[in-house]
Amino acid sequence: MGTSAGTSDQIERLRAEGLAALAASRNESDLLDAKGRFFGKKGAISEILKGIGSLSVEERKVVGSEANRARAELESVFEERLASIREQERVAREGLDRLDVTLPGRCQVPGHRHPISQTMADIISVFRRLGFSVQGGPDVEKDYYNFEALNFPPEHPARDMQDTFYVESDAGDLVLRTHTSPIQIRTMERMRPPVRIIAPGAVYRSDSDITHSPMFHQVEGLAVDRNITMADLKGLLTEFCRMTFGPGKPLRFRPSFFPFTEPSAEVDIQCVICGGGGCRVCKNSGWLEILGAGMVDPAVFGFVDYDPEEFSGFAFGMGVERIAMLRHGISDIRLFFENDIRFLSQF
Ligand code: PHE
């Protein structure tokens, strides 16, 4: 053994070899073997400590403390490795690392479209099949398109039918559109007859209760051509109703008024909840209003330079929430916009 410097090198080498042997151990018996060789009772480091008596007092101190430190370090690494090997063995023994193909899968719940979007898409698809194309327009609309060109003169009391949100702007008189009817005007400015379009979109009115929401959705329809009559309107809406609610649901046309149609009608469908007998949803009338409609007023053609002697047309505007409520038997419109996942996940 000789000098303490030589012994120090030897301890350092044994420490490194011992750590390597512990790291290379794959099971408990490898670990015990490494312990036996390097730092167990008869291991190489213990042998050094046993031979310490032949050294000087100074050397004894240095070598003793180095050997003890190395042994303690190896001992603690040994404990750590032992615990981790035992844990690995337990996992393997209990089969925790194996794939159990008999367990039920963890499914990802995919989202889906909002019930209003679903209903809107269904309405659009019905009219597409009937030969209508889709048009759009801005939500923030000029007073001209929302009212004036639809034959609502300024200050005319018909404007009070719709509680309007006005928008402050330097660009002139702007409103949040109160209906999708302005798209009738925008379309006729761009196209010559024959016109057959629908226009879906959000609309806004300062109105809120169980059947009114300040933002809701409409699908507008417009057909202009030679010889269009109210019979075409009735036929189209009857077919729409059959395709949306199924056969055997009678429609009812009631006389009404809109400045941009003449004659005008409101259209009711027999209550899908009670079948016409009377219930809470139809307020005991047996009928539910789903849309406004009529023949395009010749005055409107004046705003877009269509000749009312040559062309005639019909228009309608339906409430999408109304139709979704009927399809699903929902009695409070506000449920659509509260974003409660328990409600939305039912559709
Ligand atoms: N725009 C009308 C409304 O929102 C509905 C309507 C559209 C009536 C087209 C007639 C023709 O009340």
Boltz pocket constraint, residues with backbone or C-beta under 6 A from the ligand:
constraints:
  - pocket:
      binder: B
      contacts: [[A, 178], [A, 179], [A, 180], [A, 181], [A, 221], [A, 258], [A, 261], [A, 264], [A, 265], [A, 291], [A, 292], [A, 293], [A, 294], [A, 315], [A, 316], [A, 317], [A, 318]]
      max_distance: 6.0
